[in-house]
Amino acid sequence: HIETTEKPPAHLTHVNGKELPKGWVLIHGGTKESENSNDTLSTHILMYHPQLHHSEKHVN
C-alpha cells in the first residue's frame, strides 16, 4: 500500500514559521495597521482542506 499526498505550497501550510496541522491551509496572511495605536496586527485566515492530504482512491 503506497499512499501519495500532494502537499500545498509551504507558504500555505506555515504561519510565522510554524507548521499548521494537517489539512489546514493559510487562505490569507498579512499585517494591517491598528486604528487605535501604532501597532500592526497580524491577520491570518485559515481554512480546513482535508482533501489536500487524502490520496485519491484508484479503482482498477
PDB file of N, CA, C, O and CB in Angstrom:
ATOM      1  N   HIS A   1       0.856  -1.197   0.000  1.00  0.00           N
ATOM      2  CA  HIS A   1       0.000   0.000   0.000  1.00  0.00           C
ATOM      3  C   HIS A   1       0.881   1.232   0.000  1.00  0.00           C
ATOM      4  O   HIS A   1       1.630   1.472   0.947  1.00  0.00           O
ATOM      5  CB  HIS A   1      -0.962   0.014   1.228  1.00  0.00           C
ATOM      6  N   ILE A   2       0.788   2.006  -1.058  1.00  0.00           N
ATOM      7  CA  ILE A   2       1.567   3.245  -1.151  1.00  0.00           C
ATOM      8  C   ILE A   2       0.608   4.416  -1.162  1.00  0.00           C
ATOM      9  O   ILE A   2      -0.288   4.496  -2.003  1.00  0.00           O
ATOM     10  CB  ILE A   2       2.472   3.258  -2.422  1.00  0.00           C
ATOM     11  N   GLU A   3       0.803   5.323  -0.221  1.00  0.00           N
ATOM     12  CA  GLU A   3      -0.078   6.492  -0.148  1.00  0.00           C
ATOM     13  C   GLU A   3       0.683   7.716  -0.629  1.00  0.00           C
ATOM     14  O   GLU A   3       1.761   8.030  -0.126  1.00  0.00           O
ATOM     15  CB  GLU A   3      -0.609   6.710   1.300  1.00  0.00           C
ATOM     16  N   THR A   4       0.115   8.394  -1.601  1.00  0.00           N
ATOM     17  CA  THR A   4       0.749   9.604  -2.114  1.00  0.00           C
ATOM     18  C   THR A   4      -0.102  10.804  -1.742  1.00  0.00           C
ATOM     19  O   THR A   4      -1.323  10.794  -1.899  1.00  0.00           O
ATOM     20  CB  THR A   4       0.948   9.526  -3.650  1.00  0.00           C
ATOM     21  N   THR A   5       0.549  11.813  -1.258  1.00  0.00           N
ATOM     22  CA  THR A   5      -0.182  13.022  -0.892  1.00  0.00           C
ATOM     23  C   THR A   5       0.446  14.204  -1.597  1.00  0.00           C
ATOM     24  O   THR A   5       1.668  14.325  -1.676  1.00  0.00           O
ATOM     25  CB  THR A   5      -0.188  13.237   0.643  1.00  0.00           C
ATOM     26  N   GLU A   6      -0.399  15.063  -2.102  1.00  0.00           N
ATOM     27  CA  GLU A   6       0.090  16.294  -2.711  1.00  0.00           C
ATOM     28  C   GLU A   6       0.082  17.376  -1.661  1.00  0.00           C
ATOM     29  O   GLU A   6      -0.967  17.737  -1.129  1.00  0.00           O
ATOM     30  CB  GLU A   6      -0.765  16.704  -3.938  1.00  0.00           C
ATOM     31  N   LYS A   7       1.259  17.891  -1.366  1.00  0.00           N
ATOM     32  CA  LYS A   7       1.340  18.925  -0.344  1.00  0.00           C
ATOM     33  C   LYS A   7       1.141  20.294  -0.974  1.00  0.00           C
ATOM     34  O   LYS A   7       1.694  20.578  -2.036  1.00  0.00           O
ATOM     35  CB  LYS A   7       2.688  18.861   0.394  1.00  0.00           C
ATOM     36  N   PRO A   8       0.358  21.141  -0.325  1.00  0.00           N
ATOM     37  CA  PRO A   8       0.226  22.510  -0.814  1.00  0.00           C
ATOM     38  C   PRO A   8       1.545  23.253  -0.641  1.00  0.00           C
ATOM     39  O   PRO A   8       2.422  22.790   0.088  1.00  0.00           O
ATOM     40  CB  PRO A   8      -0.911  23.249  -0.076  1.00  0.00           C
ATOM     41  N   PRO A   9       1.696  24.392  -1.297  1.00  0.00           N
ATOM     42  CA  PRO A   9       2.931  25.178  -1.161  1.00  0.00           C
ATOM     43  C   PRO A   9       3.236  25.487   0.294  1.00  0.00           C
ATOM     44  O   PRO A   9       2.326  25.654   1.107  1.00  0.00           O
ATOM     45  CB  PRO A   9       2.825  26.481  -1.953  1.00  0.00           C
ATOM     46  N   ALA A  10       4.533  25.564   0.623  1.00  0.00           N
ATOM     47  CA  ALA A  10       4.947  25.737   2.010  1.00  0.00           C
ATOM     48  C   ALA A  10       4.343  26.991   2.633  1.00  0.00           C
ATOM     49  O   ALA A  10       4.011  27.004   3.818  1.00  0.00           O
ATOM     50  CB  ALA A  10       6.458  25.797   2.097  1.00  0.00           C
ATOM     51  N   HIS A  11       4.204  28.046   1.826  1.00  0.00           N
ATOM     52  CA  HIS A  11       3.704  29.293   2.405  1.00  0.00           C
ATOM     53  C   HIS A  11       2.239  29.172   2.796  1.00  0.00           C
ATOM     54  O   HIS A  11       1.718  30.016   3.524  1.00  0.00           O
ATOM     55  CB  HIS A  11       3.888  30.448   1.422  1.00  0.00           C
ATOM     56  N   LEU A  12       1.564  28.116   2.311  1.00  0.00           N
ATOM     57  CA  LEU A  12       0.165  27.929   2.678  1.00  0.00           C
ATOM     58  C   LEU A  12       0.019  27.077   3.928  1.00  0.00           C
ATOM     59  O   LEU A  12      -1.039  27.066   4.557  1.00  0.00           O
ATOM     60  CB  LEU A  12      -0.598  27.295   1.531  1.00  0.00           C
ATOM     61  N   THR A  13       1.092  26.354   4.293  1.00  0.00           N
ATOM     62  CA  THR A  13       0.973  25.427   5.411  1.00  0.00           C
ATOM     63  C   THR A  13       1.779  25.862   6.619  1.00  0.00           C
ATOM     64  O   THR A  13       1.866  25.132   7.605  1.00  0.00           O
ATOM     65  CB  THR A  13       1.406  24.056   4.989  1.00  0.00           C
ATOM     66  N   HIS A  14       2.371  27.052   6.549  1.00  0.00           N
ATOM     67  CA  HIS A  14       3.154  27.556   7.668  1.00  0.00           C
ATOM     68  C   HIS A  14       2.698  28.965   8.026  1.00  0.00           C
ATOM     69  O   HIS A  14       2.465  29.793   7.146  1.00  0.00           O
ATOM     70  CB  HIS A  14       4.660  27.541   7.332  1.00  0.00           C
ATOM     71  N   VAL A  15       2.574  29.229   9.318  1.00  0.00           N
ATOM     72  CA  VAL A  15       2.237  30.565   9.796  1.00  0.00           C
ATOM     73  C   VAL A  15       3.316  30.988  10.775  1.00  0.00           C
ATOM     74  O   VAL A  15       3.534  30.333  11.794  1.00  0.00           O
ATOM     75  CB  VAL A  15       0.817  30.602  10.461  1.00  0.00           C
ATOM     76  N   ASN A  16       3.982  32.076  10.465  1.00  0.00           N
ATOM     77  CA  ASN A  16       5.063  32.579  11.315  1.00  0.00           C
ATOM     78  C   ASN A  16       6.100  31.495  11.595  1.00  0.00           C
ATOM     79  O   ASN A  16       6.633  31.406  12.701  1.00  0.00           O
ATOM     80  CB  ASN A  16       4.499  33.113  12.633  1.00  0.00           C
ATOM     81  N   GLY A  17       6.380  30.676  10.589  1.00  0.00           N
ATOM     82  CA  GLY A  17       7.401  29.654  10.740  1.00  0.00           C
ATOM     83  C   GLY A  17       6.922  28.382  11.406  1.00  0.00           C
ATOM     84  O   GLY A  17       7.684  27.424  11.532  1.00  0.00           O
ATOM     85  N   LYS A  18       5.664  28.360  11.836  1.00  0.00           N
ATOM     86  CA  LYS A  18       5.136  27.158  12.479  1.00  0.00           C
ATOM     87  C   LYS A  18       4.241  26.419  11.495  1.00  0.00           C
ATOM     88  O   LYS A  18       3.411  27.016  10.810  1.00  0.00           O
ATOM     89  CB  LYS A  18       4.353  27.513  13.776  1.00  0.00           C
ATOM     90  N   GLU A  19       4.432  25.110  11.443  1.00  0.00           N
ATOM     91  CA  GLU A  19       3.640  24.322  10.501  1.00  0.00           C
ATOM     92  C   GLU A  19       2.231  24.130  11.038  1.00  0.00           C
ATOM     93  O   GLU A  19       2.028  23.868  12.223  1.00  0.00           O
ATOM     94  CB  GLU A  19       4.304  22.956  10.234  1.00  0.00           C
ATOM     95  N   LEU A  20       1.270  24.267  10.146  1.00  0.00           N
ATOM     96  CA  LEU A  20      -0.125  24.087  10.533  1.00  0.00           C
ATOM     97  C   LEU A  20      -0.458  22.601  10.609  1.00  0.00           C
ATOM     98  O   LEU A  20       0.214  21.778   9.986  1.00  0.00           O
ATOM     99  CB  LEU A  20      -1.065  24.802   9.539  1.00  0.00           C
ATOM    100  N   PRO A  21      -1.500  22.255  11.375  1.00  0.00           N
ATOM    101  CA  PRO A  21      -1.937  20.851  11.412  1.00  0.00           C
ATOM    102  C   PRO A  21      -2.345  20.383  10.027  1.00  0.00           C
ATOM    103  O   PRO A  21      -2.700  21.190   9.168  1.00  0.00           O
ATOM    104  CB  PRO A  21      -3.108  20.668  12.397  1.00  0.00           C
ATOM    105  N   LYS A  22      -2.294  19.077   9.815  1.00  0.00           N
ATOM    106  CA  LYS A  22      -2.628  18.524   8.500  1.00  0.00           C
ATOM    107  C   LYS A  22      -4.026  18.936   8.089  1.00  0.00           C
ATOM    108  O   LYS A  22      -4.967  18.870   8.879  1.00  0.00           O
ATOM    109  CB  LYS A  22      -2.510  16.996   8.507  1.00  0.00           C
ATOM    110  N   GLY A  23      -4.148  19.359   6.851  1.00  0.00           N
ATOM    111  CA  GLY A  23      -5.448  19.709   6.314  1.00  0.00           C
ATOM    112  C   GLY A  23      -5.749  21.191   6.392  1.00  0.00           C
ATOM    113  O   GLY A  23      -6.661  21.675   5.721  1.00  0.00           O
ATOM    114  N   TRP A  24      -4.989  21.926   7.212  1.00  0.00           N
ATOM    115  CA  TRP A  24      -5.231  23.362   7.336  1.00  0.00           C
ATOM    116  C   TRP A  24      -4.313  24.117   6.389  1.00  0.00           C
ATOM    117  O   TRP A  24      -3.128  23.806   6.277  1.00  0.00           O
ATOM    118  CB  TRP A  24      -5.018  23.838   8.793  1.00  0.00           C
ATOM    119  N   VAL A  25      -4.865  25.101   5.716  1.00  0.00           N
ATOM    120  CA  VAL A  25      -4.058  25.944   4.835  1.00  0.00           C
ATOM    121  C   VAL A  25      -4.335  27.404   5.147  1.00  0.00           C
ATOM    122  O   VAL A  25      -5.404  27.762   5.641  1.00  0.00           O
ATOM    123  CB  VAL A  25      -4.354  25.639   3.344  1.00  0.00           C
ATOM    124  N   LEU A  26      -3.358  28.227   4.852  1.00  0.00           N
ATOM    125  CA  LEU A  26      -3.477  29.661   5.086  1.00  0.00           C
ATOM    126  C   LEU A  26      -4.123  30.300   3.866  1.00  0.00           C
ATOM    127  O   LEU A  26      -3.554  30.293   2.775  1.00  0.00           O
ATOM    128  CB  LEU A  26      -2.089  30.302   5.383  1.00  0.00           C
ATOM    129  N   ILE A  27      -5.318  30.855   4.059  1.00  0.00           N
ATOM    130  CA  ILE A  27      -6.022  31.498   2.954  1.00  0.00           C
ATOM    131  C   ILE A  27      -5.492  32.911   2.761  1.00  0.00           C
ATOM    132  O   ILE A  27      -5.235  33.337   1.635  1.00  0.00           O
ATOM    133  CB  ILE A  27      -7.544  31.519   3.209  1.00  0.00           C
ATOM    134  N   HIS A  28      -5.332  33.624   3.846  1.00  0.00           N
ATOM    135  CA  HIS A  28      -4.816  34.988   3.771  1.00  0.00           C
ATOM    136  C   HIS A  28      -3.963  35.241   4.993  1.00  0.00           C
ATOM    137  O   HIS A  28      -4.356  34.903   6.109  1.00  0.00           O
ATOM    138  CB  HIS A  28      -5.967  36.030   3.669  1.00  0.00           C
ATOM    139  N   GLY A  29      -2.817  35.823   4.796  1.00  0.00           N
ATOM    140  CA  GLY A  29      -1.972  36.165   5.929  1.00  0.00           C
ATOM    141  C   GLY A  29      -1.293  37.481   5.665  1.00  0.00           C
ATOM    142  O   GLY A  29      -0.845  37.747   4.550  1.00  0.00           O
ATOM    143  N   GLY A  30      -1.217  38.296   6.675  1.00  0.00           N
ATOM    144  CA  GLY A  30      -0.568  39.578   6.476  1.00  0.00           C
ATOM    145  C   GLY A  30      -0.683  40.421   7.720  1.00  0.00           C
ATOM    146  O   GLY A  30      -1.075  39.940   8.783  1.00  0.00           O
ATOM    147  N   THR A  31      -0.340  41.669   7.578  1.00  0.00           N
ATOM    148  CA  THR A  31      -0.430  42.590   8.702  1.00  0.00           C
ATOM    149  C   THR A  31      -1.256  43.787   8.280  1.00  0.00           C
ATOM    150  O   THR A  31      -1.297  44.151   7.104  1.00  0.00           O
ATOM    151  CB  THR A  31       0.977  43.030   9.188  1.00  0.00           C
ATOM    152  N   LYS A  32      -1.902  44.382   9.237  1.00  0.00           N
ATOM    153  CA  LYS A  32      -2.616  45.615   8.936  1.00  0.00           C
ATOM    154  C   LYS A  32      -2.411  46.581  10.091  1.00  0.00           C
ATOM    155  O   LYS A  32      -2.164  46.171  11.226  1.00  0.00           O
ATOM    156  CB  LYS A  32      -4.133  45.348   8.688  1.00  0.00           C
ATOM    157  N   GLU A  33      -2.516  47.853   9.791  1.00  0.00           N
ATOM    158  CA  GLU A  33      -2.307  48.870  10.806  1.00  0.00           C
ATOM    159  C   GLU A  33      -3.486  48.895  11.771  1.00  0.00           C
ATOM    160  O   GLU A  33      -4.646  48.851  11.361  1.00  0.00           O
ATOM    161  CB  GLU A  33      -2.107  50.249  10.158  1.00  0.00           C
ATOM    162  N   SER A  34      -3.167  48.967  13.056  1.00  0.00           N
ATOM    163  CA  SER A  34      -4.230  49.099  14.050  1.00  0.00           C
ATOM    164  C   SER A  34      -4.699  50.541  14.067  1.00  0.00           C
ATOM    165  O   SER A  34      -3.890  51.467  14.001  1.00  0.00           O
ATOM    166  CB  SER A  34      -3.746  48.655  15.461  1.00  0.00           C
ATOM    167  N   GLU A  35      -6.010  50.729  14.157  1.00  0.00           N
ATOM    168  CA  GLU A  35      -6.545  52.085  14.073  1.00  0.00           C
ATOM    169  C   GLU A  35      -6.258  52.888  15.335  1.00  0.00           C
ATOM    170  O   GLU A  35      -6.149  54.113  15.278  1.00  0.00           O
ATOM    171  CB  GLU A  35      -8.040  52.042  13.822  1.00  0.00           C
ATOM    172  N   ASN A  36      -6.135  52.216  16.463  1.00  0.00           N
ATOM    173  CA  ASN A  36      -6.035  52.929  17.736  1.00  0.00           C
ATOM    174  C   ASN A  36      -4.609  53.066  18.244  1.00  0.00           C
ATOM    175  O   ASN A  36      -4.380  53.712  19.267  1.00  0.00           O
ATOM    176  CB  ASN A  36      -6.858  52.231  18.769  1.00  0.00           C
ATOM    177  N   SER A  37      -3.655  52.476  17.556  1.00  0.00           N
ATOM    178  CA  SER A  37      -2.281  52.557  18.043  1.00  0.00           C
ATOM    179  C   SER A  37      -1.321  52.425  16.874  1.00  0.00           C
ATOM    180  O   SER A  37      -1.741  52.305  15.723  1.00  0.00           O
ATOM    181  CB  SER A  37      -2.001  51.466  19.103  1.00  0.00           C
ATOM    182  N   ASN A  38      -0.043  52.447  17.175  1.00  0.00           N
ATOM    183  CA  ASN A  38       0.956  52.313  16.125  1.00  0.00           C
ATOM    184  C   ASN A  38       1.322  50.853  15.885  1.00  0.00           C
ATOM    185  O   ASN A  38       2.206  50.546  15.085  1.00  0.00           O
ATOM    186  CB  ASN A  38       2.200  53.111  16.481  1.00  0.00           C
ATOM    187  N   ASP A  39       0.630  49.956  16.589  1.00  0.00           N
ATOM    188  CA  ASP A  39       0.946  48.541  16.438  1.00  0.00           C
ATOM    189  C   ASP A  39       0.399  48.012  15.121  1.00  0.00           C
ATOM    190  O   ASP A  39      -0.582  48.533  14.589  1.00  0.00           O
ATOM    191  CB  ASP A  39       0.381  47.731  17.614  1.00  0.00           C
ATOM    192  N   THR A  40       1.037  46.982  14.606  1.00  0.00           N
ATOM    193  CA  THR A  40       0.498  46.296  13.440  1.00  0.00           C
ATOM    194  C   THR A  40      -0.090  44.975  13.910  1.00  0.00           C
ATOM    195  O   THR A  40       0.522  44.252  14.696  1.00  0.00           O
ATOM    196  CB  THR A  40       1.595  46.074  12.343  1.00  0.00           C
ATOM    197  N   LEU A  41      -1.270  44.674  13.424  1.00  0.00           N
ATOM    198  CA  LEU A  41      -1.932  43.436  13.803  1.00  0.00           C
ATOM    199  C   LEU A  41      -1.661  42.384  12.740  1.00  0.00           C
ATOM    200  O   LEU A  41      -1.771  42.638  11.540  1.00  0.00           O
ATOM    201  CB  LEU A  41      -3.453  43.650  13.992  1.00  0.00           C
ATOM    202  N   SER A  42      -1.305  41.201  13.211  1.00  0.00           N
ATOM    203  CA  SER A  42      -1.091  40.100  12.282  1.00  0.00           C
ATOM    204  C   SER A  42      -2.422  39.401  12.048  1.00  0.00           C
ATOM    205  O   SER A  42      -3.076  38.959  12.992  1.00  0.00           O
ATOM    206  CB  SER A  42      -0.022  39.104  12.820  1.00  0.00           C
ATOM    207  N   THR A  43      -2.814  39.307  10.791  1.00  0.00           N
ATOM    208  CA  THR A  43      -4.097  38.688  10.477  1.00  0.00           C
ATOM    209  C   THR A  43      -3.864  37.428   9.659  1.00  0.00           C
ATOM    210  O   THR A  43      -3.166  37.452   8.645  1.00  0.00           O
ATOM    211  CB  THR A  43      -5.016  39.672   9.716  1.00  0.00           C
ATOM    212  N   HIS A  44      -4.443  36.352  10.101  1.00  0.00           N
ATOM    213  CA  HIS A  44      -4.332  35.090   9.376  1.00  0.00           C
ATOM    214  C   HIS A  44      -5.720  34.474   9.252  1.00  0.00           C
ATOM    215  O   HIS A  44      -6.452  34.364  10.236  1.00  0.00           O
ATOM    216  CB  HIS A  44      -3.349  34.113  10.092  1.00  0.00           C
ATOM    217  N   ILE A  45      -6.066  34.081   8.053  1.00  0.00           N
ATOM    218  CA  ILE A  45      -7.331  33.396   7.824  1.00  0.00           C
ATOM    219  C   ILE A  45      -7.000  31.967   7.405  1.00  0.00           C
ATOM    220  O   ILE A  45      -6.335  31.738   6.395  1.00  0.00           O
ATOM    221  CB  ILE A  45      -8.205  34.133   6.736  1.00  0.00           C
ATOM    222  N   LEU A  46      -7.476  31.015   8.199  1.00  0.00           N
ATOM    223  CA  LEU A  46      -7.170  29.617   7.933  1.00  0.00           C
ATOM    224  C   LEU A  46      -8.429  28.904   7.446  1.00  0.00           C
ATOM    225  O   LEU A  46      -9.547  29.293   7.781  1.00  0.00           O
ATOM    226  CB  LEU A  46      -6.603  28.927   9.197  1.00  0.00           C
ATOM    227  N   MET A  47      -8.232  27.876   6.666  1.00  0.00           N
ATOM    228  CA  MET A  47      -9.359  27.075   6.212  1.00  0.00           C
ATOM    229  C   MET A  47      -8.943  25.612   6.223  1.00  0.00           C
ATOM    230  O   MET A  47      -7.791  25.274   5.952  1.00  0.00           O
ATOM    231  CB  MET A  47      -9.832  27.514   4.793  1.00  0.00           C
ATOM    232  N   TYR A  48      -9.903  24.756   6.541  1.00  0.00           N
ATOM    233  CA  TYR A  48      -9.608  23.324   6.617  1.00  0.00           C
ATOM    234  C   TYR A  48      -9.867  22.678   5.261  1.00  0.00           C
ATOM    235  O   TYR A  48     -10.976  22.736   4.729  1.00  0.00           O
ATOM    236  CB  TYR A  48     -10.459  22.639   7.721  1.00  0.00           C
ATOM    237  N   HIS A  49      -8.825  22.062   4.715  1.00  0.00           N
ATOM    238  CA  HIS A  49      -8.942  21.395   3.417  1.00  0.00           C
ATOM    239  C   HIS A  49      -8.425  19.969   3.537  1.00  0.00           C
ATOM    240  O   HIS A  49      -7.306  19.684   3.110  1.00  0.00           O
ATOM    241  CB  HIS A  49      -8.162  22.169   2.317  1.00  0.00           C
ATOM    242  N   PRO A  50      -9.219  19.068   4.112  1.00  0.00           N
ATOM    243  CA  PRO A  50      -8.725  17.695   4.290  1.00  0.00           C
ATOM    244  C   PRO A  50      -8.421  16.996   2.970  1.00  0.00           C
ATOM    245  O   PRO A  50      -7.609  16.072   2.931  1.00  0.00           O
ATOM    246  CB  PRO A  50      -9.737  16.882   5.064  1.00  0.00           C
ATOM    247  N   GLN A  51      -9.062  17.427   1.895  1.00  0.00           N
ATOM    248  CA  GLN A  51      -8.828  16.749   0.627  1.00  0.00           C
ATOM    249  C   GLN A  51      -7.402  16.947   0.126  1.00  0.00           C
ATOM    250  O   GLN A  51      -6.937  16.187  -0.723  1.00  0.00           O
ATOM    251  CB  GLN A  51      -9.810  17.241  -0.414  1.00  0.00           C
ATOM    252  N   LEU A  52      -6.708  17.950   0.635  1.00  0.00           N
ATOM    253  CA  LEU A  52      -5.325  18.158   0.211  1.00  0.00           C
ATOM    254  C   LEU A  52      -4.419  17.061   0.747  1.00  0.00           C
ATOM    255  O   LEU A  52      -3.328  16.843   0.220  1.00  0.00           O
ATOM    256  CB  LEU A  52      -4.823  19.526   0.674  1.00  0.00           C
ATOM    257  N   HIS A  53      -4.865  16.368   1.794  1.00  0.00           N
ATOM    258  CA  HIS A  53      -3.998  15.392   2.442  1.00  0.00           C
ATOM    259  C   HIS A  53      -4.528  13.973   2.293  1.00  0.00           C
ATOM    260  O   HIS A  53      -3.963  13.042   2.867  1.00  0.00           O
ATOM    261  CB  HIS A  53      -3.840  15.730   3.908  1.00  0.00           C
ATOM    262  N   HIS A  54      -5.588  13.795   1.542  1.00  0.00           N
ATOM    263  CA  HIS A  54      -6.116  12.462   1.302  1.00  0.00           C
ATOM    264  C   HIS A  54      -5.768  12.035  -0.111  1.00  0.00           C
ATOM    265  O   HIS A  54      -5.973  12.781  -1.069  1.00  0.00           O
ATOM    266  CB  HIS A  54      -7.643  12.419   1.529  1.00  0.00           C
ATOM    267  N   SER A  55      -5.242  10.832  -0.228  1.00  0.00           N
ATOM    268  CA  SER A  55      -4.901  10.356  -1.561  1.00  0.00           C
ATOM    269  C   SER A  55      -6.168   9.945  -2.290  1.00  0.00           C
ATOM    270  O   SER A  55      -7.136   9.492  -1.680  1.00  0.00           O
ATOM    271  CB  SER A  55      -3.906   9.180  -1.490  1.00  0.00           C
ATOM    272  N   GLU A  56      -6.144  10.109  -3.595  1.00  0.00           N
ATOM    273  CA  GLU A  56      -7.300   9.709  -4.385  1.00  0.00           C
ATOM    274  C   GLU A  56      -7.345   8.187  -4.451  1.00  0.00           C
ATOM    275  O   GLU A  56      -6.318   7.523  -4.594  1.00  0.00           O
ATOM    276  CB  GLU A  56      -7.246  10.327  -5.814  1.00  0.00           C
ATOM    277  N   LYS A  57      -8.545   7.655  -4.343  1.00  0.00           N
ATOM    278  CA  LYS A  57      -8.697   6.206  -4.439  1.00  0.00           C
ATOM    279  C   LYS A  57      -8.833   5.830  -5.914  1.00  0.00           C
ATOM    280  O   LYS A  57      -9.701   6.334  -6.627  1.00  0.00           O
ATOM    281  CB  LYS A  57      -9.934   5.708  -3.613  1.00  0.00           C
ATOM    282  N   HIS A  58      -7.955   4.937  -6.344  1.00  0.00           N
ATOM    283  CA  HIS A  58      -7.988   4.495  -7.729  1.00  0.00           C
ATOM    284  C   HIS A  58      -8.622   3.112  -7.794  1.00  0.00           C
ATOM    285  O   HIS A  58      -8.248   2.205  -7.051  1.00  0.00           O
ATOM    286  CB  HIS A  58      -6.565   4.481  -8.344  1.00  0.00           C
ATOM    287  N   VAL A  59      -9.579   2.972  -8.688  1.00  0.00           N
ATOM    288  CA  VAL A  59     -10.233   1.675  -8.855  1.00  0.00           C
ATOM    289  C   VAL A  59      -9.654   0.997 -10.083  1.00  0.00           C
ATOM    290  O   VAL A  59      -9.698   1.540 -11.187  1.00  0.00           O
ATOM    291  CB  VAL A  59     -11.781   1.829  -8.983  1.00  0.00           C
ATOM    292  N   ASN A  60      -9.107  -0.200  -9.879  1.00  0.00           N
ATOM    293  CA  ASN A  60      -8.508  -0.925 -11.003  1.00  0.00           C
ATOM    294  C   ASN A  60      -9.570  -1.727 -11.727  1.00  0.00           C
ATOM    295  O   ASN A  60      -9.268  -2.409 -12.705  1.00  0.00           O
ATOM    296  CB  ASN A  60      -7.375  -1.852 -10.521  1.00  0.00           C
TER     297      ASN A  60
END
